Amino acid sequence: MSDVGDGIRIGWEIDPFGNSFGVVEKPHFSFKEGLLMIVVYVSVRTKESTFGDFEQILSEIQNEVRKMAGCIRNEWYRDPHTPQRYVMYGEFDTKKHFEQYLNSSLVKRIGDELIPLLDAPPEFKHYEATILESS
C-alpha cells in the first residue's frame, strides 16, 4: 500500500479468482457499532464483443465513485470462468451518501455508457446493514 496523502492509501490485491484489483483505504471512516451503512451488490454480463469497452469505461467510473463522499468500497471482480460476467461489491457509510451517489452524474453515465454494453439487465441489490463489530 502507498500513502497518497490525507491518510488515504492505495494498492493492489488479488481476489480468490486470481484477478488483481485496486484497493483504496480511507482511514477517516471509523464505524461505530449499531450504525447503519449501505451494502451494494451488482452482477452484470456484457455482450461478448463489448467487454473491453466495458472494462475501460468501468475503470473511469470506478475511480470517480471511490472519490465520492461516503464511498468506503467499490470493487469489481471479473469471473474467470465466464469472462463477460462481473460482480461488484460496494459500501457507503450512510444512506444519505448512497442516495447522493444514486442521483449523481456517474449513475447517469452508467446508464448511458455501460448498460448498452450488457447482454441483459443488471442484477442489483442494496442492503441496509447494521455494524455489529468492527476492528
C-alpha positions as CSV (number, residue, x, y, z in Angstrom):
1,M,0.0,0.0,0.0
2,S,1.2,3.5,-0.8
3,D,0.2,6.6,1.2
4,V,-1.1,9.3,-1.2
5,G,-1.9,11.9,1.4
6,D,-4.7,12.8,3.8
7,G,-4.4,9.3,5.3
8,I,-5.5,7.7,2.1
9,R,-3.6,4.6,0.9
10,I,-3.8,2.8,-2.4
11,G,-2.6,-0.6,-3.5
12,W,-3.3,-3.8,-5.3
13,E,-4.8,-7.1,-4.1
14,I,-5.6,-10.5,-5.6
15,D,-9.1,-11.8,-5.4
16,P,-10.0,-15.5,-5.0
17,F,-10.1,-15.9,-8.8
18,G,-6.5,-14.7,-9.3
19,N,-7.6,-11.3,-10.6
20,S,-5.8,-8.2,-9.4
21,F,-7.8,-5.2,-8.3
22,G,-7.1,-1.7,-6.9
23,V,-7.8,-1.0,-3.2
24,V,-8.3,2.3,-1.6
25,E,-8.2,2.6,2.2
26,K,-9.7,5.7,3.8
27,P,-8.9,5.5,7.5
28,H,-11.1,8.5,8.3
29,F,-14.1,6.2,8.0
30,S,-14.5,4.9,11.5
31,F,-17.6,2.8,12.1
32,K,-19.4,2.6,15.4
33,E,-21.3,-0.4,16.4
34,G,-25.0,-0.1,15.8
35,L,-24.8,2.4,12.9
36,L,-26.3,1.6,9.5
37,M,-24.4,1.5,6.3
38,I,-25.4,0.6,2.8
39,V,-24.0,-2.6,1.1
40,V,-24.3,-2.8,-2.7
41,Y,-24.2,-6.0,-4.9
42,V,-24.3,-5.8,-8.7
43,S,-23.9,-8.6,-11.2
44,V,-23.7,-7.9,-14.9
45,R,-22.9,-9.8,-18.1
46,T,-21.5,-7.9,-21.1
47,K,-22.2,-8.7,-24.7
48,E,-19.3,-10.9,-25.9
49,S,-17.8,-8.2,-28.2
50,T,-18.0,-5.4,-25.7
51,F,-16.2,-6.4,-22.5
52,G,-13.1,-4.5,-23.5
53,D,-15.0,-1.2,-23.8
54,F,-16.9,-2.1,-20.6
55,E,-13.7,-2.5,-18.6
56,Q,-12.3,0.8,-19.9
57,I,-15.4,2.8,-19.1
58,L,-15.9,1.0,-15.8
59,S,-12.4,1.8,-14.7
60,E,-13.0,5.5,-15.3
61,I,-16.3,5.4,-13.4
62,Q,-15.0,3.3,-10.6
63,N,-12.2,5.8,-9.9
64,E,-14.7,8.6,-9.6
65,V,-17.1,6.6,-7.4
66,R,-14.3,5.9,-5.0
67,K,-13.7,9.6,-4.5
68,M,-17.4,10.3,-3.6
69,A,-18.3,11.3,-0.1
70,G,-19.1,8.2,2.0
71,C,-17.8,5.6,-0.5
72,I,-15.9,3.1,1.5
73,R,-15.5,0.4,-1.0
74,N,-16.3,-0.1,-4.7
75,E,-14.7,-3.3,-6.0
76,W,-15.5,-5.1,-9.3
77,Y,-14.5,-8.7,-9.9
78,R,-14.4,-10.5,-13.3
79,D,-15.5,-14.1,-13.3
80,P,-12.5,-16.2,-14.6
81,H,-14.9,-18.9,-15.9
82,T,-17.3,-16.5,-17.6
83,P,-15.2,-13.6,-18.9
84,Q,-18.2,-11.5,-19.7
85,R,-19.6,-11.7,-16.1
86,Y,-18.6,-9.1,-13.5
87,V,-19.7,-8.8,-9.9
88,M,-19.4,-5.6,-7.8
89,Y,-19.4,-5.2,-4.0
90,G,-19.7,-1.8,-2.6
91,E,-20.2,0.0,0.7
92,F,-21.4,3.5,1.6
93,D,-21.1,4.9,5.2
94,T,-24.7,6.3,5.2
95,K,-27.9,6.1,3.3
96,K,-27.6,9.8,2.6
97,H,-24.3,9.4,0.8
98,F,-25.6,6.4,-1.1
99,E,-28.6,8.4,-2.3
100,Q,-26.2,11.2,-3.4
101,Y,-24.4,8.6,-5.4
102,L,-27.7,7.3,-7.0
103,N,-28.5,10.9,-8.0
104,S,-25.1,11.7,-9.4
105,S,-23.9,12.1,-12.9
106,L,-21.9,8.9,-12.5
107,V,-25.1,6.8,-12.3
108,K,-26.4,8.7,-15.4
109,R,-23.1,7.8,-17.1
110,I,-23.5,4.1,-16.1
111,G,-27.0,4.2,-17.7
112,D,-25.8,6.0,-20.9
113,E,-22.5,4.2,-21.5
114,L,-22.4,0.8,-19.6
115,I,-25.9,-0.5,-19.7
116,P,-25.9,-0.6,-23.6
117,L,-22.9,-2.9,-23.4
118,L,-24.7,-5.5,-21.4
119,D,-26.2,-8.8,-22.6
120,A,-29.1,-8.5,-20.1
121,P,-30.3,-6.0,-17.5
122,P,-28.0,-5.9,-14.4
123,E,-28.9,-7.7,-11.2
124,F,-28.6,-5.5,-8.2
125,K,-29.4,-5.4,-4.5
126,H,-28.9,-2.7,-2.0
127,Y,-28.9,-3.6,1.7
128,E,-29.1,-1.6,4.9
129,A,-26.6,-3.2,7.2
130,T,-26.0,-2.7,10.9
131,I,-22.4,-2.8,12.0
132,L,-22.2,-5.4,14.7
133,E,-18.5,-5.3,15.2
134,S,-15.5,-3.6,13.6
135,S,-11.8,-3.6,14.0
